[in-house]
Amino acid sequence: MRESEFSAREWLRYARQIQLPEVGVAGQQRLRGARVLIVGAGGLGAPAALYLAGAGVGHLTLVDGDTVALSNLHRQVLYSGADLGTNKAVAAAQQLGARNDDIAIAAIAEPLSAANVDALVAAADLVLDCTDQMAVRYLINAACRRHGRPWLFAGVERFAGQLALFVPDGACFQCLYPTLPEQLQDCAGAGVLGVVPGMLGLLQAGEALKFLAGLPVPSRDHLLLWDGLGLELRRLRLRRDPACRCCGASDIAEMQVATVCSTSASADWELSPSAFAEAWQRPDHLLVDVRSAAEYQAFNIGGLNIPVDALQPDDPRLAGRSLLLLCQTGVRSRRGAAQLRAAGGAAVYSLRGGILAWLEAENFR
């Protein structure tokens, strides 16, 4: 009897997709031999990884330096309350391994950085960007260009999402977004309906499986725009920009990445929850919640409510006090603190991570 291409266990597990003429035995073999790097194991990465593991992608590497928090569970359905405080890459690898022990899964419990990106990207056949950080996307884009690797970008905000497959000889991410936006918001800052990252994560997984199995991929050199409110999907052609700072000279690309990644560092006037709590105890420090009045009414931890767009350096309520600014996630309070400090307010501080980080630090469950 000839030796089989697959074990009985594999044949039974993957029978439904092997039956597809577009996949077949050859496509399943490609999936089994593929190595996929998933950067971010949150709202996008968790569902994408679930379906890639289920489909039999032979080697998955999950990269995430974050831990599972209570605020993640409404959209990151791979995790449960038992995973709170556990590194996401580690928790995801455990969950995926329990679902498919025929594949190899590696967990990298640290963020993607300039120090590790080249080794990780070079070892992959395909990279999935499942982060919500523009700076990290620039890092992925430059590394994939250097090593000739394709990568799938996805991003979500509120009720909508974007998706694109970038390949070495096509348009790159920096052709689409030439410069880093001055004001960045992740899904924590802008808000997101829980199913939206799930939908985009599944689209990523679907495009990844088609690419790895050798099928046509509609998102290749195209930007897919998905509107969850209107339930519409648009596809826009991407074209390479001759003046792109990444597709051009490699030294310029590397310099640009270094500049971009440095923007994610915290300012010395951004306080951790513990340092913020200590400062709050001082009588000369005033707590200012810069969220909207509706957000403040729904939940607050005290202090004066002045929405960030209404902050004025000459507001008499702020005179003579050191100011402790906070918002939901730290994005608006950072912006407000920067504006007040630029106007001459030296003693203005922001709560890093916002109220969500505060509650997590207080072990709220």
N, C-alpha and C positions, 0 to 999 in steps of 0.2 A: 504493500500500500504506500502510495506517495505521501510524503510529509506535507501536511496542510500548511497553508500560508498563515492561518489564524488558529488559535486554540479554540476548543469547543466553547469555552467561556466567552472569549472575544466574539466569536461568531454569533452567539446568542445575544450578547449585549448590543451589538451594532447591526443586527440583521435588518432592522427597518430602514436604516439609511444606506446600507450596502445594496438593498433592493432597488434604490434609485439608479436608473441608468446613468445619470449625470455624475454619480459618485462611484458606485461599483466597488470592486475589490481594489482596483488601482487607486481610487480616491481615498479609500480607507487606509491603505498602506501609506499614502502621503501624510495623512493625518497622524498616523502612529509614529512616523518618523520626524514629525515637526517639533520645533522648539519655539515656544511663544513666551515673550516677556510681557507681563502685565504690570504696568506702573500705576499703583493705586488699587486698593482692595476695598473701595467704598461703594457708593451708590451705582457707579458704572462697572467697576471691576468685579464686584461680587456676582451680579447676574451673568456677566460675560464669562467669568471663570467657571461658573456652574455649568454652562452649556458647552464650553470647550472641553471641560473634563468629561462631561457626559458623552460627548461625541467621540472621545478617544484620542484627543490630541496628546501625543506621547510624552511631552515634557512641558510643564508649566512652571515659570518662575514668577513669584508674586513679590512685589517690592512695595513696602509701605512702612513708614516710621511711626504711624499714628496708632492709638489704641481705641478699642471699641467704647463708645460713649452712649449714654442713654438717648441723646438727641439724634444718634445715627439710626436707631432701630425702626423709625417709621418708613425708611426707604432702603436700608441695607439689610434685606430680609434673610441673608445668609446667616446672620448672627442672632443670638438670643440674649436674654438677661444674664445667662450664665457666662457669657463672653465679656461682660463689662470689665474694662481695665486690661484686657488681653490685647497684645499687638494684633492688628488686623491681618497682616500677612500670615502670622502663625495660626490664628484662629481659622482663617480661610483655608489654609493648607490642611488643617485637621478635618474640617468639614468636607472638603473635596476628596481627601483620601478615604474617608468613610464611605463616600458614594462611588468611588472608582479606584480600587487598589491595583489596577492593571497599569496605571500610568505613574510617571515620576513627577513629584511636586516639590519645588524648593521654595522656602520662605526666606526673604531678606527683610529682617526687622529693622530697617533703617530707610530714610528717605533717599530718593534718587538724587545724586549730586555730581558735581564735576569730578569727584574722586572715584566714583564707581560706575559712571554711565558708560564709558567706553568698553569696559570688560563685559558688562551685562548686555549691551546692544550687540557687540560683536559675536556673542555666543547664541544669538537668537536668529530665527528665520523671519519672524514677524514681531513687531512691537505694538502693543495696545496702550495708548495714552488714556488712562482712566482717572486722571487727576482733575482737580478744579483750579489748577494754578498755571497761569500763562507763562511764568518764568520757567517752569519745568518743561512746558511744551517747547519752548525755544531750545532748551537743553537737549531734549529728545530729537528735535528736528536736526540740529547741528550734528549730533552723534550719528544719527541714521544716514545723513549725507556723507559723513566721513567714512562710514563702514559699508555703504551701499545697501542699507536695509530698508524695507518698506515698513510703514507704520500707519496705524489707524487712529485718527483723532476723533474724539467725541467730547462735546461740551453741552451742559444743560443750564438753564436759568428759568425759574418760574414755571411756565407751562410749555416751554419750547426746548429744542435741542438741535445740534449740528453734528454732522458726521462727514469724514473725508478719508480716503485712502491715499497717502502720499507714497510715491514710488521713486526710486533713485534717479530715473531719467525724466521725471515730470516736474510739475510745479511743486514747490515746497510750502511749508506752513508760513514761512516768512514772506513768501510771495502774496499770501492771503492777508497776513497781518504784519506789515513791514516794521511797525514800531510797537513797543509795549504800551498799552493804554496807561494814562497817568493815574486813573482811578480804577482799581481792580476790585471786582466783587466775585467771590465764589458763591456756591449755592447756599452757603450758610448766611452770607451777607444779603443776597438778593432774594432768598427764599426759593423753594421748589416744591411742586407737588410730588409726592413720593413715587408715583408710577412713572414719572418722566425719566429719571435716570435709569429705571428698570427697562423702559422701552428702548432708550438709546444703547444701554448695555447689551440688550438682545440683538439690536441691529448691528452692533460691533461684532458680536459673536457670529452672527450670520454671515457678515462680509468676510470675517476672518476664515471661517470654515470654507466658504466658496474659494477664497484666494488660495488657501493651503491645498485644497482638493483639485485645483486647476480649473475651476469654473470661471466664467465671466463675472466681474465684480463691478456693479454699476457705480459705486462710489470712487472708483479709481479715477484720479484727476478730476473729480467732481465734488462739490459741496452739497450735501443733502441737508435741507432745512425742514425740520419736522415741527409742526404746530399742533400741540395737544389740545388747544381750545377749539380751533376750527377743524381739527382732524385733517390737515392738509400736509402733503409732502411735495416739496419742490427740489429740483436738481439743477445746479448751476455749474457750468463748465469752468474749470480752473486752468489758467494759462501761466506758463512760467514768465516771471518778470526778469527781463535782461539786467535790470538795475538792482536785483535782490541782493541784500548784504549777506545772505547765507549761500545762495546758489553760485555766487561769484567767488572771489578770492577766499581761500580757507582761513588765512590769517585774520581777515576782517570778520568772518563768521565766528571764529573763536573769541575775538575781542568783544563782539556783540554779546555772545553768550555770557562771558564773564561779567559784563556790565549789567545784563538783565538779571542774572542770578543774585547779584549783590543787592538788588532792590528788595528782596524778600527778607533781609535781615531786620530784626527788631531795633527800633530806636531806643536810646537809653532812658527815654521818658515814657516808655511803655512798661507798665508794671505787671508782674505776675499776680495772680489772685492773692497769694499770701502777702506780698509786699503792698498790694493795694489795700488789703484789710488792715494791715498795720498802720498805713498812712491815714486811713479813715478814722482811726481812733484819736487822731490829733485834733484838738479844737480849732486850729487855724485852717483846717482843710475842709473844703466844701465839695460834697458829692453832687455831680450834675449828670442827669440822665438825658442823653441827646437823642433818644428815640422820639417817635411821634407821640402825641397825646394819647391816641388810641392804644398804642403798644404799652405805654406807661400805665394806663388805666387797667389794662388786662393783667399785667403783672409787673411789679417793681420791688426793689429792695430798699426803697427810700430815696431821699435826696430831692433836689430841685429838678423839675422837668423843663428843659429848654431844647426843642428840636434843633438838630445840627445846623440847619439852614437859617435859624433865627439867632445863632450865637453872635454876639457883638462884643468886641473888646472893651467898649465903654459902658457896658451894662452895669448899673450901680449895684445890682445884686451880687456881682462877682468881685467887686472892689475889695482890695486888701486881703484876699484869701488865696490860698493855694488850691487849685482846682483839680478835682479827680473826675475825669469824664468816663462815662461808660455807655455802651449800647448793647445790642443783641450779640454781636460777634466780634466787636473790636474794630470794625472797618470804619464806621461813621465816627466813633470817638477818636480814632487816630487822625482822621481828616480834620475834625474840629480842633483837636489839640495842636496840630500842625499850623492851622490858621491862626489860632490865638497866640502861639509862640512866635509866629512870623510877625505878628502885630506888636510884639514886645512883651508878651506874657511869659516870663521865664518859668514860673512855677505852675505849669499845666501838665497834667499827666493823663494817660489813657490806660484803661484796663485791657490788657492783652487777652484776646479771646472772648471778651465781653461777658455778659450775664451767663451765657451757656458755660463758659469756662469756670466762672465763679461757682455756679451750682455744682458742676462736676467736682470741683476742688473741695466743696463742702460735703462731698459724698452723698449728694441728693439722689434718692432712688424713688 
